[in-house]
Amino acid sequence: MKKQKLKTHKGAKRRFKVTSTGKLMMAKGMKSHFRRRKSARVKRQFDRMQEIHESDTKRVKKLLPYS
């Protein structure tokens, strides 16, 4: 009997990227909400991807089994 394939969580697939070194990256939320009152520095920081906190990596890796 063949072992079943694990399914990728489609929401997690869109939200997280895995780097070549294996780090999990995410984009911050609240990018476009009240954008005019945010400083230019803050708006630039929203463009960058952030590394996921180490306490969340195990949970996210379970959602992305083949990454």
C-alpha positions as CSV (number, residue, x, y, z in Angstrom):
1,M,0.0,0.0,0.0
2,K,1.4,3.4,-1.0
3,K,1.8,6.2,1.5
4,Q,-0.4,9.2,1.0
5,K,1.1,12.5,-0.3
6,L,1.1,15.4,2.1
7,K,-1.0,18.4,1.0
8,T,0.5,21.9,1.0
9,H,-1.6,24.6,2.7
10,K,-2.4,27.0,-0.1
11,G,-2.8,30.0,2.2
12,A,0.7,29.4,3.7
13,K,2.1,28.9,0.2
14,R,1.1,32.4,-0.8
15,R,2.2,34.0,2.5
16,F,5.6,32.5,3.1
17,K,8.7,32.0,1.0
18,V,11.6,29.7,1.8
19,T,15.1,30.9,1.0
20,S,17.8,28.8,-0.5
21,T,19.4,28.4,3.0
22,G,16.0,27.2,4.4
23,K,14.9,30.3,6.3
24,L,11.2,31.1,6.2
25,M,10.4,34.7,5.2
26,M,7.1,36.6,5.3
27,A,5.8,40.0,4.4
28,K,4.4,42.3,7.1
29,G,0.7,43.1,7.2
30,M,-0.9,46.6,7.4
31,K,1.0,47.7,4.3
32,S,-1.8,49.7,2.7
33,H,-3.9,50.7,5.7
34,F,-3.4,54.4,6.7
35,R,-0.5,54.6,4.3
36,R,-0.5,58.4,4.1
37,R,0.2,59.0,7.8
38,K,3.1,56.5,7.9
39,S,6.7,57.9,7.5
40,A,8.7,57.1,4.3
41,R,11.1,55.0,6.4
42,V,8.2,52.8,7.7
43,K,6.8,52.4,4.1
44,R,10.2,51.3,2.9
45,Q,10.4,48.7,5.6
46,F,7.1,47.2,4.5
47,D,8.7,46.4,1.1
48,R,11.2,44.0,2.6
49,M,10.5,40.4,3.7
50,Q,11.1,39.5,7.3
51,E,12.3,36.3,8.8
52,I,9.6,34.4,10.7
53,H,10.1,34.2,14.5
54,E,11.7,30.9,15.6
55,S,8.6,30.0,17.7
56,D,6.5,29.9,14.5
57,T,8.9,28.0,12.2
58,K,7.8,24.5,13.2
59,R,4.2,25.3,12.7
60,V,4.7,26.9,9.2
61,K,7.0,24.1,8.1
62,K,4.2,21.6,8.8
63,L,2.0,23.6,6.5
64,L,4.7,23.5,3.7
65,P,5.9,19.9,3.7
66,Y,7.8,20.0,0.4
67,S,9.7,23.3,0.8
